[in-house]
Amino acid sequence: MEEKNLTIGDIAQALHVSKTTVSRAMSGKGRIGEETRRRVLDYVEAHHYSPNVVAQGLAQNKTFNIGVVMPGDSNISELPFFQSCMLGICRTASSAGYDVLISMVTGEDISQLRRAVTNRKVDGVILTRTLTEDASVRYLMETEVPFVAVGSTDDGEVMQVDSDHRGACRELTDRLLAQGLRKIALIGGDERFVVTGSRLRGFQEAVAARGGADAGIRADVTLNVRDMETAERAVERLVRRETECIVCMDDFLCGCVLNALQARRIAVPGQIRVASFYDSTVLENRLPPVTSIRFDMEELGGKACEQLLHVLNGEPAKRRILLGYEVHMRESAGGCLDKV
């Protein structure tokens, strides 16, 4: 008998015990004597036995697959975020013996996710983006499939892992206002995204804490800026209003704003200061270096996967996890160049 074809039945026969006893010894579950457990584990180790994953999954009614839902309407500028997040998910899943199955959703079209769940291809799901009206969340709650959202949602029943966008944006805005700025503007993306609302609230809270309009602070907000054309129009309006600092909700919008200012030969930070609520490789080679917030996206994905695995294993899991951030004050907003 070749060791590579060894089965639970072979182990049971060799040790004169039942297959159930062998299974309990290897899983660590069920009542079994310590001496018997040790005999089985020693035999397994000596013969380099590795359980058949497919058979193990059938026995436990598991696929050992985790579904990861990606937004089909994301653009290339968002790739660094999803790459880092996916890396964290895959590393954590792999270490637990799970594989990753990707489904794409766009708005209300959740057909790929629906197929994966209906055909029992996944044991649980990770959502990589949350919307204010989220079809994926509704469907997963209705079908009672275990899932974790990367991002925040107002539904307290949803397990969620997110970075502290609200606190981070509040802190960066406060640091900018502390420099004496009184004409500040925020340019943001799609208002359907929960993260857009979180960053907006952080910005507004910082302005309010500094006295707002009563203290002579003018804070312009422009949302649903999705491309270079709409960014240019927003910049043109803000330049006419003699804005002192433009804060962008993400790195893509920040790049658009910097390009629009450069085209108008407006010096940064000499004439207008610029900052971003999200930092990535998209901004790392920009001159001047951009004041921004750094979030650890790989940790975000890893933590989300870790919580889902806890649920799948019947272990306690946290309903909400909020990860930290780093504010980097750099030359684009008149700050000192970070050494980090």
Buried (B, 14 or more C-beta within 10 A) or exposed (E): EEEEEBBBEBBBEBBEBEBEBBBBBBEEEEEBEEEBBEBBBEBBEEBEBEBEBEEBBEEEEBBBBBBBBBBEEBEEBBEBBBBBBBBBBBEBBEEBEBEBBEBBBBEEEBEBBBEBBEEEEBBBBBBBBBBEEBBBBEBBBEEEBBBBBBBBBEEEEBBBBBBBBBBBBBBBBBBBBEEEBEBBBBBBBBEBBBBBBBBBBBBBBBBBEBEBEEEEBBBBBBBEBBEBEBBBEBBEEBBEEEBBBBBBBBBBBBBBBBBBBEEEEBEBBEBBBBBBBBBBEBBEEBEBBBBBBBBBBBBBBBBBBBBBBBBBEEEEBEEBBBBEBEBBBBBBBBBEEBEE
